[in-house]
Structures are given as C-alpha cells and as structure tokens.
Amino acid sequence: METQTELVMLILLRLAEDVITFQTLPAQRRRDIQQTLTQNMDSIFTFLLSILQQNVDEYRRLVGSCLGSWSAALVVKLPRAKAHCRVGIATLNTLAGYIDWVALVHITNENCHLLEILCLLLSEPELQLEAAECLLIAISRKGKLEDRKPLMVLFDDVAMHYILSAAQFADGASSASDQPAGAGLVEVRYTFLKRLCQVLCALGGQLCALVGSAAEVEVPGNLNKYMEAFLAFTTHPSQVKSRDC
C-alpha cells in the first residue's frame, strides 16, 4: 500500500516537473495539463495534505511503540515505519514541486494549515529537511501583497517556537558528533540549519515588504524573538551560515 502511494506521489511530482519545471512536453500538451492541474488544485492539495498527515501519524505511532522495547513485533514495525516515512518524504517533495507556482490561496487555505504542518515537521528528524525546503519555497513566494499577508502567521509564538527549537536541536546534533560514521547525518543537519537560516531571511523579506504597505500589516509583537534567532545565526561558527544571514 505504501509503495503504491509513494508511486502516486512520484507521478504527481513528475507532472509538475514536465509542465512547469523542465517544460519537456509540447506546448499545447503542456498548457492542457497545466490547465487541468490548476482546475483541480484544491482537490490535489487536500489529497496531498491528507496523505502526508496519515503517514506521519502512522510513522510516529509505530516509532513510538518501538521505543524501549525489543520483540518479534519490532521486526515487523520498523520496516513499516520506514515505509510510512518514505511516503511522507515523497509527499513533501511533491508539495515542493507545486508550492512554487500554484495560487497562494492553496498555500494559505484554512488559516495556513499547510504552513502549520510544515512547522510541526521541523521537529521530526527524518522529515525536517524536506519540510524546511517546502517552507522556504512558500515563504519566498512573490505576488500581490494582500495575498502574501497570511504568511505572517509564521511570526506567531507557536510557529517561531518550532523554528527556533528545531534550529537549536539540529545545531546541537551537528556539533555533538565528530565521528566519521556520523558524517552523513551531520551533513544533513548542517544543510537543515542552512535552510532554516534561509527561511528566517525570506520571512524577514516578506515582513519588510508588507509592513507599511497597503496590506496594513503591523510589526509583530515578538519581533525581538525573531531578531535574537537571526543574530544567533550570524554568530554561528560556520562562515557559510553567517554569510547567508
């Protein structure tokens, strides 16, 4: 079942890549597919979010039931957990292929439910990098200022807490291991930190564009928390991350 779902995600991603990213199809065929995708985007996003939520919940449930125990059931549960994790990653990658070009309303629907899910996934080590990639693409979107106004929900205390907590945990994990065996994991954590730094930069760019504009966005009450996070990245030992901020 999970393999079939993962395949569906790959097909949806390939459609977006053929039509928008690489434009490998003939012009008329490409326009027809794009029009059909656009007309059904509400259903597509509802489907993607549903699949993501179901598989993340099942992955967490199976991993949680495996902690601190060893039994014959564990041999069955771990592969199933990994399968659900793969579907979650595939779904996030598919979302990334659509978030860049769909109407902003699909990203900000239901009081920015998609952004809320992405922020929650920043605390999930196996999914956090893909979640950060999606978040960065969403926050970097251009368009009418009024349409971008809902993105300021990421300045809420809860969203900012998840972003900062994920950064602190990943930074600790990156610094804690100098062993060659953990080099790959440390590199992933490092890349994740770079993405979070870019998320903060993009969020600041949206704030600068919206405050004082016709969209009537006020300066967030917790701007000091955002600035503290920003300054923490500028003093990071990594020159690359410091330069990015």
VEXBA-483997 format. One record per residue (C-alpha): residue in one letter; residue number from 1; z, x, y. Coordinates in nm, 3 decimals. Example, Ala and Ser with C-alpha at 12.3 -4.5 7.8 and 13.67 -1.06 7.14 Angstrom:
# VEXBA-483997
<rec><type>A</type><seq>1</seq><w>0.780</w><u>1.230</u><v>-0.450</v></rec>
<rec><type>S</type><seq>2</seq><w>0.714</w><u>1.367</u><v>-0.106</v></rec>
//
This chain:
# VEXBA-483997
<rec><type>M</type><seq>1</seq><w>0.000</w><u>0.000</u><v>0.000</v></rec>
<rec><type>E</type><seq>2</seq><w>0.097</w><u>0.274</u><v>0.246</v></rec>
<rec><type>T</type><seq>3</seq><w>-0.218</w><u>0.469</u><v>0.163</v></rec>
<rec><type>Q</type><seq>4</seq><w>-0.434</w><u>0.164</u><v>0.240</v></rec>
<rec><type>T</type><seq>5</seq><w>-0.253</w><u>0.108</u><v>0.570</v></rec>
<rec><type>E</type><seq>6</seq><w>-0.296</w><u>0.474</u><v>0.663</v></rec>
<rec><type>L</type><seq>7</seq><w>-0.669</w><u>0.441</u><v>0.589</v></rec>
<rec><type>V</type><seq>8</seq><w>-0.694</w><u>0.138</u><v>0.818</v></rec>
<rec><type>M</type><seq>9</seq><w>-0.531</w><u>0.341</u><v>1.096</v></rec>
<rec><type>L</type><seq>10</seq><w>-0.782</w><u>0.622</u><v>1.046</v></rec>
<rec><type>I</type><seq>11</seq><w>-1.072</w><u>0.375</u><v>1.063</v></rec>
<rec><type>L</type><seq>12</seq><w>-0.944</w><u>0.223</u><v>1.388</v></rec>
<rec><type>L</type><seq>13</seq><w>-0.899</w><u>0.571</u><v>1.534</v></rec>
<rec><type>R</type><seq>14</seq><w>-1.249</w><u>0.673</u><v>1.426</v></rec>
<rec><type>L</type><seq>15</seq><w>-1.390</w><u>0.364</u><v>1.600</v></rec>
<rec><type>A</type><seq>16</seq><w>-1.223</w><u>0.463</u><v>1.927</v></rec>
<rec><type>E</type><seq>17</seq><w>-1.341</w><u>0.823</u><v>1.892</v></rec>
<rec><type>D</type><seq>18</seq><w>-1.701</w><u>0.724</u><v>1.815</v></rec>
<rec><type>V</type><seq>19</seq><w>-1.716</w><u>0.474</u><v>2.101</v></rec>
<rec><type>I</type><seq>20</seq><w>-1.507</w><u>0.638</u><v>2.374</v></rec>
<rec><type>T</type><seq>21</seq><w>-1.404</w><u>0.996</u><v>2.300</v></rec>
<rec><type>F</type><seq>22</seq><w>-1.713</w><u>1.154</u><v>2.145</v></rec>
<rec><type>Q</type><seq>23</seq><w>-1.968</w><u>0.874</u><v>2.204</v></rec>
<rec><type>T</type><seq>24</seq><w>-2.156</w><u>0.962</u><v>1.887</v></rec>
<rec><type>L</type><seq>25</seq><w>-2.320</w><u>0.621</u><v>1.843</v></rec>
<rec><type>P</type><seq>26</seq><w>-2.642</w><u>0.493</u><v>2.003</v></rec>
<rec><type>A</type><seq>27</seq><w>-2.578</w><u>0.349</u><v>2.349</v></rec>
<rec><type>Q</type><seq>28</seq><w>-2.636</w><u>-0.018</u><v>2.265</v></rec>
<rec><type>R</type><seq>29</seq><w>-2.434</w><u>0.001</u><v>1.946</v></rec>
<rec><type>R</type><seq>30</seq><w>-2.155</w><u>0.176</u><v>2.133</v></rec>
<rec><type>R</type><seq>31</seq><w>-2.146</w><u>-0.093</u><v>2.404</v></rec>
<rec><type>D</type><seq>32</seq><w>-2.137</w><u>-0.371</u><v>2.145</v></rec>
<rec><type>I</type><seq>33</seq><w>-1.845</w><u>-0.216</u><v>1.958</v></rec>
<rec><type>Q</type><seq>34</seq><w>-1.655</w><u>-0.141</u><v>2.278</v></rec>
<rec><type>Q</type><seq>35</seq><w>-1.701</w><u>-0.498</u><v>2.398</v></rec>
<rec><type>T</type><seq>36</seq><w>-1.574</w><u>-0.633</u><v>2.064</v></rec>
<rec><type>L</type><seq>37</seq><w>-1.275</w><u>-0.398</u><v>2.069</v></rec>
<rec><type>T</type><seq>38</seq><w>-1.191</w><u>-0.497</u><v>2.427</v></rec>
<rec><type>Q</type><seq>39</seq><w>-1.211</w><u>-0.868</u><v>2.349</v></rec>
<rec><type>N</type><seq>40</seq><w>-0.970</w><u>-0.826</u><v>2.058</v></rec>
<rec><type>M</type><seq>41</seq><w>-0.739</w><u>-0.566</u><v>2.211</v></rec>
<rec><type>D</type><seq>42</seq><w>-0.439</w><u>-0.800</u><v>2.229</v></rec>
<rec><type>S</type><seq>43</seq><w>-0.459</w><u>-0.855</u><v>1.853</v></rec>
<rec><type>I</type><seq>44</seq><w>-0.524</w><u>-0.485</u><v>1.786</v></rec>
<rec><type>F</type><seq>45</seq><w>-0.218</w><u>-0.371</u><v>1.983</v></rec>
<rec><type>T</type><seq>46</seq><w>0.000</w><u>-0.640</u><v>1.828</v></rec>
<rec><type>F</type><seq>47</seq><w>-0.114</w><u>-0.522</u><v>1.485</v></rec>
<rec><type>L</type><seq>48</seq><w>-0.058</w><u>-0.153</u><v>1.564</v></rec>
<rec><type>L</type><seq>49</seq><w>0.293</w><u>-0.210</u><v>1.702</v></rec>
<rec><type>S</type><seq>50</seq><w>0.384</w><u>-0.429</u><v>1.405</v></rec>
<rec><type>I</type><seq>51</seq><w>0.268</w><u>-0.165</u><v>1.155</v></rec>
<rec><type>L</type><seq>52</seq><w>0.449</w><u>0.107</u><v>1.348</v></rec>
<rec><type>Q</type><seq>53</seq><w>0.776</w><u>-0.087</u><v>1.364</v></rec>
<rec><type>Q</type><seq>54</seq><w>0.767</w><u>-0.188</u><v>0.997</v></rec>
<rec><type>N</type><seq>55</seq><w>0.701</w><u>0.162</u><v>0.868</v></rec>
<rec><type>V</type><seq>56</seq><w>0.950</w><u>0.332</u><v>1.100</v></rec>
<rec><type>D</type><seq>57</seq><w>1.221</w><u>0.084</u><v>0.998</v></rec>
<rec><type>E</type><seq>58</seq><w>1.145</w><u>0.134</u><v>0.628</v></rec>
<rec><type>Y</type><seq>59</seq><w>1.134</w><u>0.513</u><v>0.670</v></rec>
<rec><type>R</type><seq>60</seq><w>1.473</w><u>0.514</u><v>0.840</v></rec>
<rec><type>R</type><seq>61</seq><w>1.620</w><u>0.282</u><v>0.578</v></rec>
<rec><type>L</type><seq>62</seq><w>1.503</w><u>0.498</u><v>0.289</v></rec>
<rec><type>V</type><seq>63</seq><w>1.611</w><u>0.825</u><v>0.453</v></rec>
<rec><type>G</type><seq>64</seq><w>1.949</w><u>0.675</u><v>0.539</v></rec>
<rec><type>S</type><seq>65</seq><w>2.005</w><u>0.562</u><v>0.179</v></rec>
<rec><type>C</type><seq>66</seq><w>1.925</w><u>0.914</u><v>0.055</v></rec>
<rec><type>L</type><seq>67</seq><w>2.174</w><u>1.098</u><v>0.274</v></rec>
<rec><type>G</type><seq>68</seq><w>2.472</w><u>1.247</u><v>0.098</v></rec>
<rec><type>S</type><seq>69</seq><w>2.366</w><u>1.137</u><v>-0.250</v></rec>
<rec><type>W</type><seq>70</seq><w>2.161</w><u>1.255</u><v>-0.542</v></rec>
<rec><type>S</type><seq>71</seq><w>2.045</w><u>1.028</u><v>-0.818</v></rec>
<rec><type>A</type><seq>72</seq><w>1.739</w><u>0.927</u><v>-1.013</v></rec>
<rec><type>A</type><seq>73</seq><w>1.666</w><u>0.671</u><v>-0.740</v></rec>
<rec><type>L</type><seq>74</seq><w>1.643</w><u>0.954</u><v>-0.488</v></rec>
<rec><type>V</type><seq>75</seq><w>1.339</w><u>1.095</u><v>-0.666</v></rec>
<rec><type>V</type><seq>76</seq><w>1.166</w><u>0.762</u><v>-0.602</v></rec>
<rec><type>K</type><seq>77</seq><w>1.291</w><u>0.701</u><v>-0.249</v></rec>
<rec><type>L</type><seq>78</seq><w>1.197</w><u>1.035</u><v>-0.091</v></rec>
<rec><type>P</type><seq>79</seq><w>0.821</w><u>1.012</u><v>-0.165</v></rec>
<rec><type>R</type><seq>80</seq><w>0.825</w><u>0.652</u><v>-0.041</v></rec>
<rec><type>A</type><seq>81</seq><w>1.000</w><u>0.760</u><v>0.278</v></rec>
<rec><type>K</type><seq>82</seq><w>0.739</w><u>1.031</u><v>0.334</v></rec>
<rec><type>A</type><seq>83</seq><w>0.460</w><u>0.777</u><v>0.277</v></rec>
<rec><type>H</type><seq>84</seq><w>0.604</w><u>0.545</u><v>0.544</v></rec>
<rec><type>C</type><seq>85</seq><w>0.642</w><u>0.844</u><v>0.776</v></rec>
<rec><type>R</type><seq>86</seq><w>0.274</w><u>0.934</u><v>0.728</v></rec>
<rec><type>V</type><seq>87</seq><w>0.175</w><u>0.578</u><v>0.819</v></rec>
<rec><type>G</type><seq>88</seq><w>0.396</w><u>0.599</u><v>1.129</v></rec>
<rec><type>I</type><seq>89</seq><w>0.229</w><u>0.924</u><v>1.235</v></rec>
<rec><type>A</type><seq>90</seq><w>-0.119</w><u>0.783</u><v>1.168</v></rec>
<rec><type>T</type><seq>91</seq><w>-0.037</w><u>0.473</u><v>1.374</v></rec>
<rec><type>L</type><seq>92</seq><w>0.088</w><u>0.683</u><v>1.666</v></rec>
<rec><type>N</type><seq>93</seq><w>-0.229</w><u>0.894</u><v>1.652</v></rec>
<rec><type>T</type><seq>94</seq><w>-0.437</w><u>0.575</u><v>1.654</v></rec>
<rec><type>L</type><seq>95</seq><w>-0.243</w><u>0.440</u><v>1.952</v></rec>
<rec><type>A</type><seq>96</seq><w>-0.309</w><u>0.768</u><v>2.133</v></rec>
<rec><type>G</type><seq>97</seq><w>-0.681</w><u>0.709</u><v>2.084</v></rec>
<rec><type>Y</type><seq>98</seq><w>-0.659</w><u>0.372</u><v>2.258</v></rec>
<rec><type>I</type><seq>99</seq><w>-0.389</w><u>0.414</u><v>2.524</v></rec>
<rec><type>D</type><seq>100</seq><w>-0.616</w><u>0.642</u><v>2.728</v></rec>
<rec><type>W</type><seq>101</seq><w>-0.878</w><u>0.376</u><v>2.804</v></rec>
<rec><type>V</type><seq>102</seq><w>-0.753</w><u>0.022</u><v>2.738</v></rec>
<rec><type>A</type><seq>103</seq><w>-0.646</w><u>-0.202</u><v>3.026</v></rec>
<rec><type>L</type><seq>104</seq><w>-0.298</w><u>-0.106</u><v>3.145</v></rec>
<rec><type>V</type><seq>105</seq><w>-0.172</w><u>-0.456</u><v>3.073</v></rec>
<rec><type>H</type><seq>106</seq><w>-0.185</w><u>-0.378</u><v>2.699</v></rec>
<rec><type>I</type><seq>107</seq><w>0.049</w><u>-0.083</u><v>2.757</v></rec>
<rec><type>T</type><seq>108</seq><w>0.292</w><u>-0.273</u><v>2.982</v></rec>
<rec><type>N</type><seq>109</seq><w>0.292</w><u>-0.604</u><v>2.791</v></rec>
<rec><type>E</type><seq>110</seq><w>0.626</w><u>-0.764</u><v>2.701</v></rec>
<rec><type>N</type><seq>111</seq><w>0.821</w><u>-0.566</u><v>2.959</v></rec>
<rec><type>C</type><seq>112</seq><w>0.672</w><u>-0.235</u><v>2.839</v></rec>
<rec><type>H</type><seq>113</seq><w>0.771</w><u>-0.287</u><v>2.476</v></rec>
<rec><type>L</type><seq>114</seq><w>0.533</w><u>-0.011</u><v>2.366</v></rec>
<rec><type>L</type><seq>115</seq><w>0.695</w><u>0.242</u><v>2.602</v></rec>
<rec><type>E</type><seq>116</seq><w>1.037</w><u>0.135</u><v>2.477</v></rec>
<rec><type>I</type><seq>117</seq><w>0.936</w><u>0.204</u><v>2.115</v></rec>
<rec><type>L</type><seq>118</seq><w>0.793</w><u>0.542</u><v>2.210</v></rec>
<rec><type>C</type><seq>119</seq><w>1.114</w><u>0.642</u><v>2.388</v></rec>
<rec><type>L</type><seq>120</seq><w>1.319</w><u>0.542</u><v>2.083</v></rec>
<rec><type>L</type><seq>121</seq><w>1.097</w><u>0.753</u><v>1.858</v></rec>
<rec><type>L</type><seq>122</seq><w>1.167</w><u>1.062</u><v>2.069</v></rec>
<rec><type>S</type><seq>123</seq><w>1.491</w><u>1.091</u><v>1.870</v></rec>
<rec><type>E</type><seq>124</seq><w>1.308</w><u>1.085</u><v>1.535</v></rec>
<rec><type>P</type><seq>125</seq><w>1.226</w><u>1.449</u><v>1.443</v></rec>
<rec><type>E</type><seq>126</seq><w>0.933</w><u>1.364</u><v>1.215</v></rec>
<rec><type>L</type><seq>127</seq><w>0.768</w><u>1.132</u><v>1.469</v></rec>
<rec><type>Q</type><seq>128</seq><w>0.880</w><u>1.261</u><v>1.808</v></rec>
<rec><type>L</type><seq>129</seq><w>0.584</w><u>1.487</u><v>1.884</v></rec>
<rec><type>E</type><seq>130</seq><w>0.327</w><u>1.211</u><v>1.829</v></rec>
<rec><type>A</type><seq>131</seq><w>0.545</w><u>0.967</u><v>2.027</v></rec>
<rec><type>A</type><seq>132</seq><w>0.563</w><u>1.214</u><v>2.316</v></rec>
<rec><type>E</type><seq>133</seq><w>0.183</w><u>1.256</u><v>2.309</v></rec>
<rec><type>C</type><seq>134</seq><w>0.140</w><u>0.878</u><v>2.340</v></rec>
<rec><type>L</type><seq>135</seq><w>0.399</w><u>0.860</u><v>2.615</v></rec>
<rec><type>L</type><seq>136</seq><w>0.226</w><u>1.136</u><v>2.811</v></rec>
<rec><type>I</type><seq>137</seq><w>-0.113</w><u>0.965</u><v>2.787</v></rec>
<rec><type>A</type><seq>138</seq><w>0.037</w><u>0.633</u><v>2.900</v></rec>
<rec><type>I</type><seq>139</seq><w>0.224</w><u>0.778</u><v>3.198</v></rec>
<rec><type>S</type><seq>140</seq><w>-0.077</w><u>0.982</u><v>3.308</v></rec>
<rec><type>R</type><seq>141</seq><w>-0.296</w><u>0.672</u><v>3.343</v></rec>
<rec><type>K</type><seq>142</seq><w>-0.472</w><u>0.606</u><v>3.671</v></rec>
<rec><type>G</type><seq>143</seq><w>-0.574</w><u>0.269</u><v>3.808</v></rec>
<rec><type>K</type><seq>144</seq><w>-0.455</w><u>0.014</u><v>4.059</v></rec>
<rec><type>L</type><seq>145</seq><w>-0.109</w><u>0.091</u><v>4.192</v></rec>
<rec><type>E</type><seq>146</seq><w>0.009</w><u>-0.262</u><v>4.118</v></rec>
<rec><type>D</type><seq>147</seq><w>-0.095</w><u>-0.221</u><v>3.754</v></rec>
<rec><type>R</type><seq>148</seq><w>0.093</w><u>0.110</u><v>3.727</v></rec>
<rec><type>K</type><seq>149</seq><w>0.414</w><u>-0.030</u><v>3.878</v></rec>
<rec><type>P</type><seq>150</seq><w>0.566</w><u>-0.135</u><v>3.539</v></rec>
<rec><type>L</type><seq>151</seq><w>0.557</w><u>0.231</u><v>3.428</v></rec>
<rec><type>M</type><seq>152</seq><w>0.863</w><u>0.284</u><v>3.648</v></rec>
<rec><type>V</type><seq>153</seq><w>1.067</w><u>0.126</u><v>3.369</v></rec>
<rec><type>L</type><seq>154</seq><w>1.090</w><u>0.482</u><v>3.236</v></rec>
<rec><type>F</type><seq>155</seq><w>1.328</w><u>0.562</u><v>3.521</v></rec>
<rec><type>D</type><seq>156</seq><w>1.579</w><u>0.317</u><v>3.374</v></rec>
<rec><type>D</type><seq>157</seq><w>1.901</w><u>0.474</u><v>3.249</v></rec>
<rec><type>V</type><seq>158</seq><w>1.827</w><u>0.395</u><v>2.883</v></rec>
<rec><type>A</type><seq>159</seq><w>1.475</w><u>0.543</u><v>2.883</v></rec>
<rec><type>M</type><seq>160</seq><w>1.587</w><u>0.851</u><v>3.076</v></rec>
<rec><type>H</type><seq>161</seq><w>1.876</w><u>0.896</u><v>2.834</v></rec>
<rec><type>Y</type><seq>162</seq><w>1.640</w><u>0.906</u><v>2.535</v></rec>
<rec><type>I</type><seq>163</seq><w>1.407</w><u>1.150</u><v>2.707</v></rec>
<rec><type>L</type><seq>164</seq><w>1.686</w><u>1.389</u><v>2.809</v></rec>
<rec><type>S</type><seq>165</seq><w>1.873</w><u>1.362</u><v>2.477</v></rec>
<rec><type>A</type><seq>166</seq><w>1.555</w><u>1.443</u><v>2.285</v></rec>
<rec><type>A</type><seq>167</seq><w>1.488</w><u>1.743</u><v>2.509</v></rec>
<rec><type>Q</type><seq>168</seq><w>1.841</w><u>1.878</u><v>2.465</v></rec>
<rec><type>F</type><seq>169</seq><w>1.834</w><u>1.834</u><v>2.087</v></rec>
<rec><type>A</type><seq>170</seq><w>1.490</w><u>1.991</u><v>2.049</v></rec>
<rec><type>D</type><seq>171</seq><w>1.583</w><u>2.281</u><v>2.274</v></rec>
<rec><type>G</type><seq>172</seq><w>1.893</w><u>2.347</u><v>2.065</v></rec>
<rec><type>A</type><seq>173</seq><w>1.691</w><u>2.329</u><v>1.744</v></rec>
<rec><type>S</type><seq>174</seq><w>1.429</w><u>2.567</u><v>1.884</v></rec>
<rec><type>S</type><seq>175</seq><w>1.690</w><u>2.822</u><v>1.990</v></rec>
<rec><type>A</type><seq>176</seq><w>1.910</w><u>2.796</u><v>1.681</v></rec>
<rec><type>S</type><seq>177</seq><w>1.670</w><u>2.947</u><v>1.426</v></rec>
<rec><type>D</type><seq>178</seq><w>1.502</w><u>3.285</u><v>1.440</v></rec>
<rec><type>Q</type><seq>179</seq><w>1.423</w><u>3.287</u><v>1.069</v></rec>
<rec><type>P</type><seq>180</seq><w>1.055</w><u>3.332</u><v>0.968</v></rec>
<rec><type>A</type><seq>181</seq><w>1.084</w><u>3.038</u><v>0.724</v></rec>
<rec><type>G</type><seq>182</seq><w>1.158</w><u>2.808</u><v>1.016</v></rec>
<rec><type>A</type><seq>183</seq><w>0.886</w><u>2.942</u><v>1.241</v></rec>
<rec><type>G</type><seq>184</seq><w>0.657</w><u>2.643</u><v>1.189</v></rec>
<rec><type>L</type><seq>185</seq><w>0.935</w><u>2.397</u><v>1.265</v></rec>
<rec><type>V</type><seq>186</seq><w>1.042</w><u>2.591</u><v>1.574</v></rec>
<rec><type>E</type><seq>187</seq><w>0.681</w><u>2.588</u><v>1.699</v></rec>
<rec><type>V</type><seq>188</seq><w>0.668</w><u>2.208</u><v>1.663</v></rec>
<rec><type>R</type><seq>189</seq><w>0.994</w><u>2.176</u><v>1.857</v></rec>
<rec><type>Y</type><seq>190</seq><w>0.858</w><u>2.408</u><v>2.125</v></rec>
<rec><type>T</type><seq>191</seq><w>0.539</w><u>2.201</u><v>2.156</v></rec>
<rec><type>F</type><seq>192</seq><w>0.750</w><u>1.887</u><v>2.175</v></rec>
<rec><type>L</type><seq>193</seq><w>0.951</w><u>2.036</u><v>2.464</v></rec>
<rec><type>K</type><seq>194</seq><w>0.626</w><u>2.116</u><v>2.645</v></rec>
<rec><type>R</type><seq>195</seq><w>0.513</w><u>1.755</u><v>2.604</v></rec>
<rec><type>L</type><seq>196</seq><w>0.844</w><u>1.625</u><v>2.738</v></rec>
<rec><type>C</type><seq>197</seq><w>0.811</w><u>1.856</u><v>3.036</v></rec>
<rec><type>Q</type><seq>198</seq><w>0.461</w><u>1.717</u><v>3.098</v></rec>
<rec><type>V</type><seq>199</seq><w>0.598</w><u>1.363</u><v>3.063</v></rec>
<rec><type>L</type><seq>200</seq><w>0.852</w><u>1.432</u><v>3.338</v></rec>
<rec><type>C</type><seq>201</seq><w>0.578</w><u>1.581</u><v>3.559</v></rec>
<rec><type>A</type><seq>202</seq><w>0.350</w><u>1.280</u><v>3.505</v></rec>
<rec><type>L</type><seq>203</seq><w>0.637</w><u>1.042</u><v>3.571</v></rec>
<rec><type>G</type><seq>204</seq><w>0.707</w><u>1.221</u><v>3.899</v></rec>
<rec><type>G</type><seq>205</seq><w>0.340</w><u>1.191</u><v>3.990</v></rec>
<rec><type>Q</type><seq>206</seq><w>0.349</w><u>0.816</u><v>3.934</v></rec>
<rec><type>L</type><seq>207</seq><w>0.665</w><u>0.788</u><v>4.144</v></rec>
<rec><type>C</type><seq>208</seq><w>0.508</w><u>0.979</u><v>4.433</v></rec>
<rec><type>A</type><seq>209</seq><w>0.200</w><u>0.755</u><v>4.419</v></rec>
<rec><type>L</type><seq>210</seq><w>0.397</w><u>0.430</u><v>4.409</v></rec>
<rec><type>V</type><seq>211</seq><w>0.691</w><u>0.484</u><v>4.646</v></rec>
<rec><type>G</type><seq>212</seq><w>0.592</w><u>0.386</u><v>4.998</v></rec>
<rec><type>S</type><seq>213</seq><w>0.270</w><u>0.223</u><v>4.879</v></rec>
<rec><type>A</type><seq>214</seq><w>0.163</w><u>-0.140</u><v>4.889</v></rec>
<rec><type>A</type><seq>215</seq><w>0.313</w><u>-0.176</u><v>4.539</v></rec>
<rec><type>E</type><seq>216</seq><w>0.658</w><u>-0.177</u><v>4.708</v></rec>
<rec><type>V</type><seq>217</seq><w>0.835</w><u>0.048</u><v>4.461</v></rec>
<rec><type>E</type><seq>218</seq><w>1.178</w><u>0.173</u><v>4.564</v></rec>
<rec><type>V</type><seq>219</seq><w>1.323</w><u>0.516</u><v>4.491</v></rec>
<rec><type>P</type><seq>220</seq><w>1.505</w><u>0.490</u><v>4.154</v></rec>
<rec><type>G</type><seq>221</seq><w>1.882</w><u>0.483</u><v>4.174</v></rec>
<rec><type>N</type><seq>222</seq><w>1.913</w><u>0.754</u><v>3.909</v></rec>
<rec><type>L</type><seq>223</seq><w>1.663</w><u>0.993</u><v>4.066</v></rec>
<rec><type>N</type><seq>224</seq><w>1.931</w><u>1.264</u><v>4.059</v></rec>
<rec><type>K</type><seq>225</seq><w>1.935</w><u>1.250</u><v>3.678</v></rec>
<rec><type>Y</type><seq>226</seq><w>1.558</w><u>1.295</u><v>3.673</v></rec>
<rec><type>M</type><seq>227</seq><w>1.581</w><u>1.591</u><v>3.912</v></rec>
<rec><type>E</type><seq>228</seq><w>1.850</w><u>1.755</u><v>3.700</v></rec>
<rec><type>A</type><seq>229</seq><w>1.622</w><u>1.733</u><v>3.397</v></rec>
<rec><type>F</type><seq>230</seq><w>1.335</w><u>1.873</u><v>3.598</v></rec>
<rec><type>L</type><seq>231</seq><w>1.544</w><u>2.166</u><v>3.720</v></rec>
<rec><type>A</type><seq>232</seq><w>1.666</w><u>2.234</u><v>3.367</v></rec>
<rec><type>F</type><seq>233</seq><w>1.306</w><u>2.283</u><v>3.254</v></rec>
<rec><type>T</type><seq>234</seq><w>1.227</w><u>2.515</u><v>3.546</v></rec>
<rec><type>T</type><seq>235</seq><w>1.509</w><u>2.748</u><v>3.439</v></rec>
<rec><type>H</type><seq>236</seq><w>1.410</w><u>2.744</u><v>3.071</v></rec>
<rec><type>P</type><seq>237</seq><w>1.363</w><u>3.095</u><v>2.919</v></rec>
<rec><type>S</type><seq>238</seq><w>1.006</w><u>3.006</u><v>2.828</v></rec>
<rec><type>Q</type><seq>239</seq><w>0.779</w><u>3.105</u><v>3.118</v></rec>
<rec><type>V</type><seq>240</seq><w>0.521</w><u>2.853</u><v>2.998</v></rec>
<rec><type>K</type><seq>241</seq><w>0.754</w><u>2.555</u><v>3.022</v></rec>
<rec><type>S</type><seq>242</seq><w>0.897</w><u>2.678</u><v>3.352</v></rec>
<rec><type>R</type><seq>243</seq><w>0.544</w><u>2.709</u><v>3.492</v></rec>
<rec><type>D</type><seq>244</seq><w>0.447</w><u>2.363</u><v>3.366</v></rec>
<rec><type>C</type><seq>245</seq><w>0.732</w><u>2.209</u><v>3.561</v></rec>
//
